[in-house]
Amino acid sequence: MTAEASQAGAFDGPAADGERPLRIALLTYKGNPFCGGQGVYVRHLSRELARLGHRVEVIGSQPYPVLDPGYDGLSLTELPSLDLYRSPDPFRTPKRDEYRDWIDALEVATMWTGGFPEPLTFSLRARRHLRARSGEFDVVHDNQTLGYGLLGDVGAPLVTTIHHPITVDRQLELDAAEGRWQRMSKRRWYAFTRMQKRVARRLPSVLTVSGTSRQEIVDHLGVRGDRIHVVHIGADTDQFSPDPSVRVVPGRIVTTSSADVPLKGLVFLVEALAKVRTEHPGAHLIVVGKRPAEGPVAQAMERYGLEGAVDFVKGISDAELVDLVRSAEVACVPSLYEGFSLPAAEAMATGTPLVATTGGAIPEVAGRDGETCLAVPPGDPGALATALSRLLGDPDLRARLGRAGRERVLAKFTWAKAAEGTVSRYREAIAGSATTLPGRSAASQGVEFAPPTTDTGVYPESRATC
């Protein structure tokens, strides 16, 4: 849908909070809801904002966001890149007639030199687009682009979501790198963290998804604590819900994981499965993610003879994913670190009992050990195996944890609550901008546009290998 279509008409009456409905520009440089959390966040938050009575225009690049249909005031404006990482020809070189301007040239040059350009180049395109439409939006909400183009005046007050500092991912990837060349490649890939720090420190209003992430944004990015506000995200509890008609498969363990991302901890779960199968020979693992052709996970599967006990599924629909989680005796989140953990919240919402590590913000979502989940230290396959075996062998414990987990999600982690909290922060940002100089947003006070440098990058969940 075009930008013009999104502006057609006006909403009559107040929004759900009794105030004037807002015109919201929601930016996302990658919107694929089937690969990584950015697209999931945009899809569900935009829907709930529209349900509250606001007009939401999602402005995104390839892979374009998928929005829920049937909501008045919810629309998509495509802001195309060169789509250099598309399937089936990632890392492609565009034809000469594809180049439109200097931003396209910058995008290709950065890719050629081992960087990932999309956060920077999307921010530059978004700035140009928003400046041309100045006055059409009450607030601009950036979903973790953190590019130089969003500094300065973008035509409305700016609110930015930072899910967690990617410096954590960078260090884990460097720790797992083998050899000098791989470490050099990782450092180049994560060079964008310098840009992130510079941009984040100059943002007037930052949202994040957990208290753990809030503290790490302070520690790692140097953002002042009074600029950061926690708004928990959540599960789609209408879709992720219990269904007694779905048959539970004995011994089934389900996890959502990117096998090639060390912080997801999948290799430790594979090692744990080998131990579990000594007590429960029928135990098997289904991984929602891409099967690895090589690397630590593939090596562990071969070493322990688990080829027939570990399956990978990719590209399934939401309904298929929900039924897969429902069919499991146990769901598992083995991550070394998470800024929130949607898979934990979604599994709990279905009533499936959860084994989760205590990495990052996972305990904020999963709750206390023995009450709403079984909690284990990150990176400990022995502890994972003990917890998994305990649940597989105790149907009463599974039922109790499953009920308590869903109750916790309903009380704390829904997208409706996330949207309500986000709107409150929008209104604060708008009120704050009214106290700045006439005609300028709060984001632009004392902040001029910084020219792009070679600091570019992408978040691991959006890499072309997804």
N, C-alpha and C positions, 0 to 999 in steps of 0.2 A: 504494500500500500504506500502511496506517495505521502510526502509531508503535507501537501495541500489537502489531501483527503482527511488527514488526521485533524486538521484545523476547521473542517466544515462543521458548522453548527456550534452550539454552546450548551452547556449543562444548566438546567434550571434547578433551583433549590440548593440547599447546603449539602456538603459531603456528610459522611457518617459521623464525623466528630462535631457536626453542627456549624462548621466554618465554611468559608468559600471553597469550592473545589479548586484544586491546583492543576496547572498545566506543567507536566513533568517531562523533561527529556532524559531518558535513561540510556546511557552510553555503554556499549560493550564491544571490545575489539574482536572478541571471538564469542560466538553464541551457540555453538553446538551443544545441545542438551544431553547428548549421548556420549560425550567424551569430556570429562572434567566438570568441575562445579560451577564455572562461570555461567554457562548456558542454563543450568538448572536454577541458579539464583535469579537470573533475569526472567525466565519463563514464569516462575511461581510468584515472585515479587510483583511483576507487572500485572498479573491477573488479579492478585489481591488488592493492589492499589486501585485498579479499575472497579473492583467490587465495592470499594469504599466510596466510589463516586468521583474519582479523579480522572483527568484525561492524561494518558500515558503514551508517549511516542518513544518507542525503542529505536535507537539509532545504532546500527551495528554493521560489522564487516563479515567477510566469509570466514568460516561457515556461518551463514546467517542464522540468527535466533529463530527458534520455533515458538510461536506464541499460541496460547489457547484461544480458539475461535469463540465467537458469540458474545463478546463483551464490548458494549458501546464505549467509545473513547480509547480503545486499545489498538494501536497500530504499529507497523514496522516501516521504517525508512532505511533503505539499503544505502550504505556508504562504501562502495566497493574498493577493495585493494587490488593488487595484481594477482592475489591468490596463489602465491608461489609454492605453497605446501599442499596443494590440493591432491586428492587421489584421482587417478592412478599415476600422476607424474609429479611427485614432490621434488622440490629444489630445481624446478624448471627454469629455463631462461626465456623470458617473454619475446615475442616477435616485435619487430620495430614499430609496427602500427598500434601496438598495445600501449605504448608510452603516452601519457597525457600531459605530464608536467614534471617539475623537478622533484616532487615527492616520490613519484614512481621511480625515477632514476636513483634516488637515495635508497629506496626499498631494495632494489636489485643489487646495488653496490654493497649494501650491508650484508645481504645474504651471501654474496660472492666472497666476502671476507670472513665468513664463519659466524656472523652474528644473526640475531633474529630481529628483524626491523619492525614488526607489526605494532607493538605498543607505541613507539615513537611516531611512525607514519600515520597510524590511525588518529593519534592525538592531534597531529597537524591538520589532517583532513577534517576532523571534528571541529577544531577551532575555526577553520574557514567557514564551515557549514553553519555553525552556531552564530558567528559574528554576522553573517549575511541575514540571519533571521532574528537579530537582536530584538527583544521585546515580546517574542511569541511564547516564551516559557517563563514560568514563575521560578523554577529551580532546575538546575542541571545536576544529574546524579551520575557520576562516573563509577563504573564497576571495575576498579583496579587496573585501569590503563596506566595511570601514573606517568604520563608522558609530558615532555616539555610543552607541547602545544596547549595543554590545559592550564598553564600558568597565565596570569593576567586576566583580562576581561573576556569572558565567553558569553556575554549577553544576559546572564542571570546569575544569582548566587550559586556557588558550586558546593556540592556535598560529595564526598568520595568514600567508597567502601574499600577497605583493605582487609582481605580475609585473614591473611597472616603474612609476616615478613618472609620473603623468599630467600633471605640470607640463610634460613634454617635448611631449606632444600639444597641450597648451594653447598653448604658445608657437608651435608650427608652424601651428596653426589661426589664431591672431591674425596671424601674419606673412602668411598667405594671404588674410585677410579683406579685402573691398573696401568701403570706405566706413565712416563713423562708426557707422551703425546696426548693421552686421554685426559690427563689433568689440565694440560694447556687448552684442549678443546672445551672442557667444562668451564674453565675460567673465562674464556671468550664468550661462551654461551650465556654465562651469568654476569657478563659485564654490565648488564642493564641495572644491577642493584645499585650502582653509583647514581644513575639517573633517578631511580626510585627514592633514594635517600634525599637527594636534592629537592625533588618535587614534593615528597611527603612533608618535609619540614616547613614548607611554605603554604600548606593547605590550611584553610580556615576551619574546616569541619570534616572530621574523619569518623566514619562508622566502622565497627568491626563486630565480629560474630561471637566473641567469647572474652571472658576476663583474662584468660591466658594470652590470647592474641593481643589484647590491649597492652599488657605489660611488655610483651615482646616488641610491639611497635615502638614503645618508648625506648626500650633498651637497644634495639637493633637499628632503628631508623632515626632515632633522635627527635621524635615528634613530642611536643609538649602534652602531658597527660590531660590537661583541661580542654584540649581540642578533640579528644577521642571519646566516643560514646559507644557502649556495647548495646547492640540490638541483636538478640539471638535469632537465628533463622530456624527452620523447622522442616517437618515432614508434611507431605500431602496426606493428611490423616483420613480423608475420604477414600482415597485410592489405596494407600498403605493401611490396610485394616485386616482384622482377622476374618477368615472365611472357613468355617468347619467343613465345607464341602470339598475343600482341596485336601487330597490325601497326603499325609506326612510320610516321607520316605525314610525308613529306618537307616540310621547311620549317616544321613546326609548332613554335610556342613557346607554353608554357603558364605562366600566373601566377595566383596567388590574390590578389585585391586589392579593397578598397573604393574605388570611383572617387572618392567625395566626401570621402575622408580624405586630406589633403595628405601626411601622413607616409608613406603607402604608395607614393608616387612613381610612380604609374601614368602620369601625364602624360609623364614622362621616357622611359618604356618605349615609349609611343606615338610620341614623336618619334624615338626610336632605330629603331623599326620602319621608319619612312619612309626612313631612311638605309640600313638593311639591304637593303631591297627594290631599291635601285639595283644591288646585287651579286647578290642572290638574289631574283628576281622572285616566286618562289613562297612566300616567307616570309609567314607569317600568325600572328596572335596569338589565343589563346583565353583569355579572362579568366573565372575562376571568381568571379562577383560580379554585382552589379546593373548593368545598362546605364544610364549617366547620360543624362538628358534634356537637361541643360545643364551649364555649368561648364567648367573648363579641359580636361578629358579630351575631352568632346564637341566642344569648339572645335578641339582639336588634330586629332582624327579628320577633321573637316570641312576644316580648313586643308590637310592633307596628302593628302586624297582617299583615306582609309583605310577608308571604310565597309564595303567588301567584304572587307577584310583583317583586321578585328577583330571577333570574335564574343564575346558574353557568355552564360554559362550560369549558372543559379541554381536552387537547390532540387534538385540531383541527389543520388543516394544515395551512400553511401561506396564501393560497388563501382564505380559509374559514375565517381566522382572518381578512383579508383585507375587505372582503365583509361584515363581521359583523360590522366593524367600519364604513364602507360606509353607512350601513343601519340605523345608529343612527342619531337622530336629534342633539344629543349633546354627546361629549366625555368628560370624567372627570378624572382628576388626583387629588385625595384627600390627597396625601401623606403629612405627617408631615415633611418629609425630603427626598430629592433625590440628588444624586451626579451629575446627568444629567437629566434623564427622557426620555428614548427612547419612552415609550408609548405616551408622549406628542408630540414628533417630528413626530411619525408615524401617529397619528391621524390628526395632522395639515397637513401632506403631502397628506392625502386623501381629504382634503378640508372640513373635519368635524369640526364644530366649537367647541372650547375647553373652559371648565371651569377648572381652575387649581389653586392650592394654591401657596403661595409664599414661600413654604418650601425649604430650601437649594438652589440648583442651578436651580430650576424650572423656575424662571423668566428669567434666561439667555436663556432658550430654548423657552419658551412660549411668551416672549415679554411683551409689556406694556398692562395694563388693558384698555380695550375698543378699542385697535388698532388691536391686533392679537389674543386676548383671553379675557375672563373675569377672573380677578384674585381676590382671596379671602384669608384671613388669614388662616393658617393651624389650624386644630383642632376646627373649628367654624362651626357647622352644620347649624346654622341660616344663616350665610353668604353664605354657599354653596347652601342652599335652595333658597335664594333670587336670586342668579346668575342663577341657573338652571331654575327657574320659568321664569325669564326674557327672557332667550334664547328660551325656549319652546313656549313662547307666542309672539315671534317677528321673523317672517321668514326673514325679510329684514336684521336684525342684524345677524342672523345665516349665511346668504349668504355673507355678508360683511366680517365677521370674518373668515369664511371658506376660502375665496379667499386670504385674507391677511396672514393667517396662512401658506398656501402652499407656497406663495411667499417668506415668511421668511425662511422656511426650504430649499427651492431651493437655496437661496442666501447664507445660512450659514451652514447648517447641512446635508451634504451628505457624504456617505462613500467614494466617490472618493476624496473629499477634506480631509477627515480624513487620507486616505492612503498617499496622497501627503505630508501632514504635518508630518506624522510618518516617512516617508523616509528621510526627511530633518534631523530629529533628529537621525536616524540611522547613517547618514553620519557624523554628528557632533561627535557622540560617537566613530566611527571608526577613524576619524581624531585625536580625543583626545587620543585614545589608542596608536597612532603612536608616541606620545611624551613621553610615559612611557618607562620603562626599556625594552630592547630587549627581545622578546619572552614571554612577559607577557601582559595581557590585563589591561585596566584602572581599571576594577573592582577588580583586584587582588593586586593593589599597596597598600601596607600597610594593607591589609585585609586578615587575615587567617581564615580558616574554623572554625566556632564555633561548638563544639559538641552539639548534640541535648539535650534539656532539656524536661521537662514535658509541656512546653508551646506549645500547639497545638490548632488547631481549624479550623473552616470553616466559610465562609460568609453565612449569613442567607438565601440568595436566593438559596443556594446549599444544604440545609438541606434535610435529607431523607424524610421529610414530603411533599416535592414538588410533 
